[in-house]
């Protein structure tokens, strides 16, 4: 049967409306990012219903821009508007998901990925035609946003909730062991652990020098002498010394060769040591991700960043959604056999793999 003969006008019109909704929501994502970066949500959360002039003044921003931004917020049903006295209000129920006090529930942090990824759209479109990928250095603010995102999802619960998933690890860290973090980025996790466990030694590897500068600066500011950061391409990871504990926080899937990295982790880990791998909580199969709360966002992040930065290095291009099935296969191929998976109630994005050698 030809497609035209079975054309469903009602279905087509509904899809058209869905597309318009997508356009509006996409635009609102950009405006939410602006509201987060300018702290407008935080400012409004502290105010009673107020005019654009008052909001702009309290936020230290230009009123004309604030007023137009408020128009997007009102028509997007994020901010309430009283036309009688021309005042705007951020409901407390909305502030619970848009302000910094919301902690890990702050969607404003995630909204920043939209403009960050859009920055490389031309380069990614070119890759659709020519292949290859877009390297890390072409991304604007990506590391900055990643630091904030991971800070909410992982760092805030690292000491009291994440580390206890690893048997006896806090006791060992207190006594003093050697720790390696793969893809350490700006070093938030390592610096935090180094501060809490001064008897242990911490080493961080990352491909990019930019975040490492911030990591070293933060360590110096805190007076930490037990943490070290090194720029290193882990595509062919060959460890020079053993470690008692190795971590990787959302860093394996976008490596050029995750298989080589995991094999290197196995070699670097002492017998009886633990590897803590935090990575995206998803399936390797699209059909299993149909109900994922941020499935479209994660596949977009994969297309626009995680997959393409790996391909830019001539890598495997596993992408963000490599999934738990593929992760388990690759961990076993690397030599690991004792793998336990955990979920934390406040973190729907990540799955926590506790792996013993």
C-alpha positions in Angstrom: 0.0 0.0 0.0 1.4 3.4 -0.9 2.0 5.9 1.8 -0.3 8.6 0.3 -3.2 6.1 0.2 -2.9 5.5 3.9 -2.1 9.1 4.9 -3.7 9.9 8.3 -4.5 13.7 8.4 -5.3 13.6 12.1 -2.0 11.9 12.9 -0.1 14.3 10.7 -1.7 17.4 12.4 -0.9 15.9 15.8 2.7 15.4 14.8 2.9 19.0 13.5 1.7 20.2 16.8 4.3 18.0 18.5 7.0 19.6 16.4 5.9 23.1 17.4 6.1 22.0 21.0 9.6 20.7 20.4 10.6 24.0 19.0 9.2 25.9 21.9 10.8 23.6 24.4 14.1 23.8 22.7 13.9 27.6 22.8 13.0 27.4 26.5 16.1 25.2 27.2 18.3 28.0 25.9 16.4 30.6 28.0 16.7 28.3 31.1 20.4 28.1 30.5 20.5 32.0 30.4 18.4 32.2 33.6 20.8 29.8 35.4 24.0 31.5 34.2 22.7 35.0 35.2 21.3 33.7 38.5 17.9 35.1 37.6 16.1 32.1 39.0 18.0 32.4 42.2 17.2 36.1 42.4 13.5 35.7 41.7 13.3 32.9 44.3 14.2 35.4 47.0 11.7 38.1 45.8 8.0 38.5 46.2 6.1 39.3 42.9 8.2 42.0 41.3 8.5 44.2 38.2 11.2 43.6 35.6 12.9 46.7 36.8 13.1 45.4 40.4 14.3 41.9 39.2 16.9 43.4 37.0 18.2 45.7 39.7 18.4 42.9 42.3 20.2 40.7 39.8 22.6 43.4 38.6 21.4 43.0 35.0 20.1 45.2 32.2 16.3 45.6 32.5 15.6 45.4 28.7 17.2 42.0 28.5 15.5 40.8 31.7 12.1 41.9 30.5 12.5 40.0 27.2 13.7 36.9 29.0 10.7 37.1 31.3 8.5 37.1 28.2 9.9 33.7 27.3 9.5 32.5 30.9 5.9 33.6 31.1 4.7 32.2 27.8 6.6 29.0 28.6 4.6 28.8 31.9 7.7 28.8 34.0 7.2 32.3 35.6 3.8 33.6 36.6 2.7 37.1 35.4 0.2 39.5 36.8 -0.8 42.0 34.0 -2.6 44.3 36.5 0.5 45.4 38.3 3.0 44.0 35.7 4.8 41.8 38.2 6.5 38.4 37.8 6.8 35.5 40.2 8.8 32.3 40.2 6.5 29.7 42.0 8.3 27.8 44.8 7.4 24.6 43.1 9.3 25.7 40.0 12.2 27.1 42.0 12.6 23.6 43.4 14.0 22.5 40.0 15.6 25.7 38.8 17.7 27.2 41.6 21.1 26.4 43.0 19.5 25.5 46.3 17.7 22.7 44.5 21.0 20.8 44.4 20.9 17.7 42.2 17.4 18.6 41.1 18.5 21.8 39.4 17.6 21.3 35.7 19.2 24.7 34.9 22.6 23.0 35.0 21.6 20.4 32.3 20.0 23.1 30.2 23.5 24.6 29.6 24.4 21.6 27.4 22.1 22.9 24.7 24.0 26.1 23.8 27.3 24.4 24.5 26.5 21.6 22.0 25.0 24.1 19.5 28.4 25.8 19.4 29.9 22.9 17.4 26.8 22.2 15.2 28.6 23.2 11.9 31.5 21.0 12.7 29.3 18.0 13.6 27.2 18.4 10.5 30.4 18.3 8.4 31.3 15.0 10.1 27.9 13.6 8.9 29.2 14.0 5.4 33.0 13.5 5.8 33.3 11.2 8.8 35.8 11.8 11.6 34.9 13.8 14.6 35.1 17.1 16.5 38.0 17.3 19.0 37.7 18.5 22.6 39.5 21.8 22.0 36.7 23.0 19.7 34.1 23.0 22.6 33.4 26.2 24.4 32.5 25.9 28.2 32.1 22.1 28.0 34.5 21.4 30.9 32.9 24.2 32.9 29.4 22.7 32.5 30.6 19.2 33.1 32.2 20.3 36.4 28.9 21.8 37.6 26.9 18.8 36.4 29.1 16.2 38.0 29.3 18.4 41.2 25.5 18.0 41.6 25.2 14.3 40.6 28.4 12.7 42.0 30.6 15.0 44.0 28.0 16.1 46.5 27.4 12.5 47.5 30.9 11.1 46.9 32.2 10.8 50.5 29.1 9.7 52.3 27.2 7.7 49.6 29.3 6.8 46.6 32.5 5.6 48.3 30.6 3.4 50.8 29.5 1.3 47.8 33.1 0.0 47.7 33.7 -2.5 50.5 36.0 -1.1 53.3 37.4 1.6 50.9 37.0 4.5 53.4 39.0 2.6 56.0 41.7 1.9 53.5 41.8 5.5 52.3 42.1 6.6 55.9 45.0 4.3 56.5 46.7 5.3 53.2 46.6 3.9 49.7 47.4 4.9 46.1 44.5 6.1 44.1 44.2 6.8 40.3 41.3 8.8 38.6 40.9 8.2 34.9 39.7 11.3 33.0 39.8 13.4 36.1 38.8 16.7 34.3 39.0 19.6 36.8 39.9 17.3 39.6 36.9 17.9 41.8 36.6 14.3 42.9 40.3 13.8 43.5 40.8 17.1 45.4 37.8 16.2 47.6 39.1 12.8 48.4 42.6 14.1 48.9 41.3 16.6 51.5 39.3 13.9 53.4 42.0 11.3 53.3 45.4 13.0 53.7 47.3 9.7 54.3 46.5 8.5 50.8 48.1 9.6 47.5 45.9 10.6 44.6 46.9 10.8 40.9 44.7 12.2 38.1 45.0 11.7 34.3 43.2 13.7 31.7 43.6 14.2 27.9 43.0 18.0 28.1 45.4 20.5 29.8 42.7 23.2 30.3 40.8 21.4 33.1 44.0 20.3 34.7 45.1 23.9 35.2 42.0 24.4 37.3 42.5 21.1 39.1 46.1 22.1 40.2 44.9 25.6 41.1 42.2 24.3 43.4 44.6 21.8 45.0 47.1 24.6 45.7 44.4 26.8 47.1 43.4 24.1 49.5 47.0 23.4 50.4 46.8 19.8 49.2 50.2 18.0 48.9 48.9 14.5 48.3 47.3 14.9 44.8 49.0 15.1 41.4 47.5 15.8 37.9 49.0 14.8 34.6 48.0 15.4 31.0 47.9 12.0 29.4 46.4 10.3 26.3 45.0 7.0 27.6 44.3 5.6 24.1 47.1 3.0 24.7 47.2 3.1 28.5 50.3 1.4 29.9 50.5 1.8 33.6 54.0 2.3 35.1 53.0 1.6 38.7 50.2 -0.2 40.6 47.3 1.4 42.4 45.1 0.1 45.2 41.9 2.0 44.0 41.0 3.4 40.6 38.0 5.6 39.7 36.4 6.9 36.5 33.5 9.3 36.7 31.6 9.4 33.4 34.9 9.2 31.6 35.2 5.8 29.9 32.5 6.0 27.2 34.1 9.0 25.4 37.7 7.6 25.4 39.1 6.9 22.0 39.7 3.3 22.9 37.7 2.3 26.0 38.8 -1.3 25.6 42.5 -0.3 25.9 41.8 2.0 28.9 39.9 -0.8 30.7 42.7 -3.3 30.0 45.1 -0.7 31.4 43.0 -0.3 34.5 43.1 -4.0 35.0 46.8 -4.1 34.7 47.3 -1.1 37.0 45.0 -2.4 39.8 46.6 -4.5 42.5 45.2 -7.9 43.2 42.2 -7.5 45.5 41.9 -3.8 44.6 38.7 -2.1 43.5 37.8 -0.1 40.4 34.8 2.3 40.7 33.3 3.2 37.4 30.5 5.7 37.3 28.9 5.9 33.9 25.5 6.6 32.2 22.6 4.6 33.4 21.2 3.4 30.1 20.9 0.3 27.9 23.0 -0.5 24.9 19.7 -1.1 23.0 17.5 1.8 21.8 14.3 -0.1 22.4 15.2 -0.4 26.1 15.7 3.4 26.4 12.2 4.4 25.2 11.1 5.4 28.7 14.4 6.9 29.8 13.6 10.3 31.4 16.3 12.1 29.4 16.9 9.7 26.6 16.7 12.3 23.8 19.1 14.6 25.6 21.6 11.8 26.2 21.6 10.7 22.5 22.0 14.3 21.5 25.0 14.8 23.9 26.4 11.6 22.4 26.0 12.8 18.8 27.3 16.2 19.5 30.1 15.4 22.0 30.9 12.0 23.4 30.8 10.0 20.2 32.4 12.6 18.0 35.3 13.4 20.3 36.2 9.7 20.4 36.0 9.5 16.6 38.1 12.7 16.3 40.9 10.6 17.8 40.3 7.7 15.4 38.6 5.9 18.3 35.7 3.5 18.7 33.0 6.2 19.0 31.0 4.2 21.6 29.0 7.3 22.6 27.1 8.3 25.8 24.6 5.5 25.4 27.0 2.6 25.2 24.9 1.1 27.9 25.3 -1.4 30.8 25.3 -4.4 28.5 28.3 -3.2 26.5 30.0 -2.0 29.6 29.8 -5.4 31.2 31.1 -7.1 28.1 34.1 -4.8 27.9 34.8 -5.1 31.6 34.9 -8.9 31.3 37.1 -8.7 28.1 39.5 -6.5 30.1 39.8 -9.3 32.7 37.3 -8.4 35.4 34.9 -11.0 36.6 33.5 -9.6 39.9 31.2 -6.8 38.9 28.5 -5.3 41.0 26.1 -2.5 39.9 24.4 0.1 42.0 21.9 2.9 41.6 21.6 5.9 43.9 18.0 7.3 44.5 19.1 10.9 43.9 21.0 10.2 40.7 19.0 8.8 37.8 21.7 9.7 35.3 24.4 7.3 36.5 25.0 3.7 37.2 27.8 2.8 39.8 29.9 -0.2 38.9 32.0 -1.6 41.7 34.6 -4.0 40.3 37.1 -6.1 42.2 40.2 -7.6 40.7 
